[in-house]
Amino acid sequence: MTESDLLDDVAALARSLGKIPVVCGDKAGFIANALLFGYLNHAVSMFEGKYASREDIDAAMRVGCGYPMGPLALLDLIGLDTAYEILDTMYKQGRDRLHAPAPVLRQMVTAGLVGRKAGRGFYTYEASDSPVVVADALTPSADDEPQLRHDIRTVGVVGNGIMATGIVEVFIKAGFDVTHVADSTSLDDLGTVDIVVEAVAEDLALKTALFENLDGVCKPGAILATTTSSLPVISLAKATSRPQDVIGVHFFEPVPVKELVEIVSTVSTSSEVAETARALGDRIGKVVVSCGDSAGSVVNALLFPYLNDAVRMLEAHYATADDIDTAMKHGCALPTGPFELLDLVGNDVALAIQHRLYLEFREPGFAPAPLLGHLVMAGHIGRETGRGFRDHSGR
């Protein structure tokens, strides 16, 4: 109903006040809240399901995505009561399950654990309205520092891409003896290593065949690690006779630069192997977070549904890609907007990850946005092809 001239006048007024206007349709949450609170709500569900600790969820998004705050710390700042009201309003209007408030949110609000303003929320604070977090019953103690329960001196790395060479580099710099198996070398060279880290293509059949071979080549007690970012680690463990020694160790590219590594334990992974993997991450100078064996680990499981939700918003002509990116960068202080990030990551990669997340969780809101698939079919992958959500041919 809004007249276009009025819209232009109000946008001009906002600019005259030093603000950056974005234009969107009329529904609860507008751009920033609709995208932000779906992501925050998903993080709460992850915490509620004991998939990862509050510290690890927050560290994963700060370090892995460059966000200014982790989702649970941000909820404490916003106020859990405010978050619950916003999510409930959006859910009642749109019936998108991504906005259905996680049950623990209501429980915490009822108990008065509404965040910083009350001195307690997901974290405990020095006083009401204080930003200073203090230790509580959930805070890891110094005694929880991981130790190398397995003697790790020699490392094997399998793969010939950028991920593999980056992993080789960080282990060598940390003082480990590394054997790198690429196209011109044999898996038999890995017979004496203490841990093997595979970094081959993200293909379940390929990785499964590799783990079957590693099981026969590697010595008893050697740890078999996969860098998968979206496949079930247990499927690879099942291909071996030593599922207790199989674990996920997900690095981020470029490996020498990116600080985060996600340690993914299956239901079969031994506690000694999990602790050794965490300690090894510390030894090579990474920020280590631990989580269960589910598609996407922590970062991708939280990041890609948010990106997919942004695509659905664009697809519905609710706002332009430029306005959505601007809203998230300037309204939520994110380092990049969702469409800038999608063009950088690659729409084909995003589509594949989102498809695996949908198969894992079966949430209707996780179904890949049709527009994402259409762009991939058209060859509009992103920066690498010169065109994605934007035209990059002149850059």
SULZI-V940526 format. One record per pair of residues at least 12 apart in sequence whose C-alpha atoms are under 10 Angstrom apart, sorted by the first residue. I is the first residue (numbers start at 0). J is the second residue. Records with the same first field share a line. If there is no record, write none. Layout:
BEGIN
I = J  J
END
This chain:
BEGIN
6 = 22
7 = 22
10 = 22
18 = 329
19 = 322  325  326  329  330
20 = 322  325  326
21 = 318  319  321  322  323  324  325  326
22 = 317  318  319  321  322  323  326
23 = 312  316  317  318  319  322  323
24 = 312  315  316  317  318
25 = 317
26 = 89  92  93  317
27 = 85  86  88  89  90  91  92  93
28 = 85  86  88  89
29 = 89  317  318  323  326
30 = 309  312  317  318  322  323  324  325  326  327  330
31 = 309  323  324  325  326  327  328  329  330  331
32 = 82  85  86  89  326  327  330  331
33 = 85  86  89  90  97  98  305  308  309  312
34 = 97  98  304  305  306  307  308  309  312  323  326  327  337
35 = 70  305  308  327  330  331
36 = 70  74  82  83  85  86  89  97  98  100  305
37 = 86  89  90  95  96  97  98  99  100  301  304  305  308
38 = 70  97  98  300  301  302  303  304  305  306  308
39 = 69  70  71  73  74  82  86  97  98  100  101  301  305
40 = 70  71  74  82  83  86  97  98  99  100  101  102  104  301
41 = 70  97  98  99  100  101  300  301  302  304  305
42 = 56  57  69  70  71  74  101  297  298  300  301
43 = 56  70  71  74  100  101  102  103  104  121
44 = 100  101  102  103  104
45 = 101  290  297  300  301
46 = 71  103  121
47 = 101  102  103  104
48 = 103
49 = 290  291
50 = 289  290  291  292  293  296  297
51 = 263  288  289  290  291  296  297
52 = 137  138  139  288  289  290
53 = 69  70  71  72  121  122  137  138
54 = 69  71  72  121  122  137  138  139  288  289
55 = 69  261  286  287  288  289  290  297
56 = 69  70  71  72  288  289  290  296  297  298  301
57 = 69  70  71  72  73  288  297  298
58 = 70  259  286  287  288  297  298
59 = 258  259  260  261  286  287  288  289  296  297  298  299  301
60 = 259  297  298  299  301  302
61 = 259  298
62 = 257  258  259  260  286  287  298
63 = 250  251  257  258  259  260  261  286  297  298  299  302
64 = 257  259  298  299  302  333  334  335
65 = 333  334  335
66 = 331  332  333  334  335
67 = 331  332  333  334
68 = 332  333
70 = 301
71 = 114  120  121  122
72 = 114  115  120  121  122  130  132
73 = 114  115  121
74 = 113  114  115  120  121
75 = 112  113  114  115  116  117  118  119  120  121  122  123  124  130
76 = 113  114  115  116  120  128  129  130
77 = 113  114  115  116
78 = 108  112  113  114  115  116  117  120
79 = 104  105  107  108  111  112  113  114  115  116  120  121
80 = 104  105  107  108  109  111  112  113  114
81 = 108  113
82 = 100  104  105  108  113
83 = 98  99  100  101  102  104  105  108  113
84 = 100  105
85 = 98  100
86 = 98  99  100  101
87 = 99  100  101
88 = 100
95 = 362  363  364
96 = 362  363  364  365
97 = 304  305  308  362  363  364  365
98 = 364
104 = 120  121
107 = 119  120  121
108 = 120
114 = 127  128
115 = 127  128  129  130  131  132
116 = 128  129  130
117 = 129
118 = 130  131  132  133
119 = 132
121 = 137
122 = 134  135  136  137  138
123 = 135  136  137  138
143 = 274
144 = 274  277  278  281
145 = 271  273  274  275  276  277  278  279  280  281
146 = 271  273  274  275  276  277  278  279  281
147 = 271  272  273  274  275  276  277  278  279  282
148 = 270  271  272  273  274  275  276  278
149 = 193  194  220  221  222  271  272  274  275  276  279
150 = 193  194  220  221  275
151 = 175  176  192  193  194  221  222  275  276  279
152 = 174  175  176  177  192  193  194
153 = 170  174  175  176  177  178  189  191  192  193  194  195
154 = 167  170  171  175  176  177  178  179  189  191  192  193  194  195  196  221  222
155 = 167  170  175  176  177  178  179  180  186  188  189  190  191  192  193  194  195  196  197  217  223  224
156 = 170  177  178  179  180  181  186  189  192  194  195  196  197  198  199  224  225
157 = 178  179  180  181  182  184  185  186  189  195  196  197  198  199  209  225
158 = 179  180  181  182  196  197  198  199  200
159 = 179  180  181  182  183  198  199  200
160 = 181  198  199  200
161 = 198  252  253  254
162 = 197  198  199  200  226  250  251  252  253  254  255
163 = 179  180  181  196  197  198  199  226  250  252  254
164 = 179  181  198  253  254  255
165 = 250  251  252  253  254  255  256
166 = 179  196  197  198  226  250  251  252  253  254  255  283
167 = 179  196  254  255
168 = 254  255
169 = 254  255  256  282  283  284  285
170 = 255  279  280  282  283  284
171 = 283
172 = 255  283  284
173 = 279  282  283  284
174 = 282  283
175 = 282  283
176 = 192
177 = 189  192  194  195
178 = 191  192  195
179 = 195  196
180 = 197
181 = 199
186 = 209  212  213  215  216  217
187 = 212  213  215  216  217
188 = 216  217
189 = 213  216  217  218  221
190 = 213  214  215  216  217  218  219  221
191 = 216  217  218  219  221
192 = 217  218  220  221  222
193 = 217  218  219  220  221  222  223
194 = 217  218  220  221  222  223  224  244  245  276
195 = 213  217  221  222  223  224  225  245
196 = 222  223  224  225  226  246  247  248  249
197 = 209  210  213  223  224  225  226  227  247  248
198 = 224  225  226  227  248  249  250
199 = 225  226  227
200 = 226  227
201 = 226  227  228  229  230  351
202 = 227  229  230
203 = 227  229  230  231  232  234  235
204 = 234  235
206 = 225  227  230  232  234  235  238
207 = 232  234  235  236  237  238  239
208 = 235  238  239
209 = 235  238  239
210 = 223  224  225  234  235  236  237  238  239  245
211 = 235  236  237  238  239  240
212 = 238  239
213 = 238  239
214 = 236  238  239  240  241  242
215 = 239  240
219 = 241  244
220 = 241  243  244  272
221 = 241  244  245  272
222 = 241  242  243  244  245  246  272  273  275  276
223 = 235  236  239  241  242  243  244  245  246  247  248  272
224 = 236  244  245  246  247  248  249  262  263  276
225 = 245  246  247  248  249  250  262  263
226 = 246  247  248  249  250  251  260  261  262  263
227 = 247  248  249  250  263  294  295  296
228 = 247  248  249  250  251  261  263  293  294  295  296  297  298  299  300  352
229 = 249  292  293  294  295  296  299  300  351  352  353  354  355  356  359
230 = 247  292  293  294  295  296  352  355  356  359
231 = 247  263  265  292  293  294  295  296  355  359
232 = 245  246  247  248  263  264  265  266  268  291  292  293  294
233 = 245  246  247  263  264  265  266  267  268  292  293
234 = 265
235 = 247
236 = 265  267  268
237 = 267
241 = 267  268
242 = 265  266  267  268  269
243 = 264  265  266  267  268  269  270  271  272  273
244 = 264  267  268  269  270  271  272  273
245 = 263  264  265  267  268  269  272  273
246 = 262  263  264  265  267  268  269  272  273  276  292
247 = 260  261  262  263  264  265  268  273  276  289  290  291  292  296
248 = 260  261  262  263  264  273  276  277  280  287  288  289
249 = 261  262  263  287  288  295  296
250 = 262  280  285  287
254 = 285
255 = 283  284  285
256 = 285
257 = 285  286
258 = 280  283  284  285  286  287
259 = 280  284  285  286  287  288  298
260 = 277  280  281  284  285  286  287  288  289
261 = 276  277  280  285  286  287  288  289  290  291  296  297  298
262 = 274  276  277  280  287  288  289  290  291  292  296  297
263 = 276  277  288  289  290  291  292  293  296  297
264 = 276  289  290  291  292  293
265 = 290  291  292  293
266 = 291  292
273 = 289
274 = 289
276 = 289
277 = 289
293 = 355  356  359  360
294 = 352  353  354  355  356  357  358  359  360
295 = 352  353  355  356  359
299 = 349  352  353  356
300 = 352  353  355  356
302 = 337  349  353
303 = 337  341  349  350  352  353  356  365  367
304 = 349  352  353  356  357  364  365  366  367  368
305 = 337  364  365
306 = 336  337  338  340  341  349  353  367  368
307 = 337  338  341  349  350  353  364  365  366  367  368  369  370  371
308 = 337  364  365  366  367  368
309 = 323  324  336  337  338  368
310 = 323  337  338  341  367  368  369  370  371  388
311 = 364  367  368  369  370  371
312 = 368
313 = 338  368  370
314 = 368  369  370  371
315 = 370
320 = 336  337  338  339  388  389
321 = 336  337  338  339  388  389
322 = 336
323 = 336  337  338
324 = 336  337  338  339  340
325 = 337
338 = 381  387  388  389
339 = 381  382  387  388  389
340 = 381
341 = 371  380  381  382  387  388
342 = 379  380  381  382  383  384  385  386  387  388  389  390  391
343 = 380  381  382  383  387
344 = 380  381  382  383
345 = 375  379  380  381  382  383  384  387
346 = 371  372  373  374  375  378  379  380  381  382  387  388
347 = 371  372  374  375  376  378  379  380  381
348 = 375  380
349 = 367  371  372  375  380
350 = 366  367  368  369  371  372  374  375
351 = 367  372
352 = 367
353 = 365  366  367  368  371
354 = 366  367  368
355 = 367
370 = 388
371 = 387  388
374 = 386  387  388
375 = 387
382 = 394
END
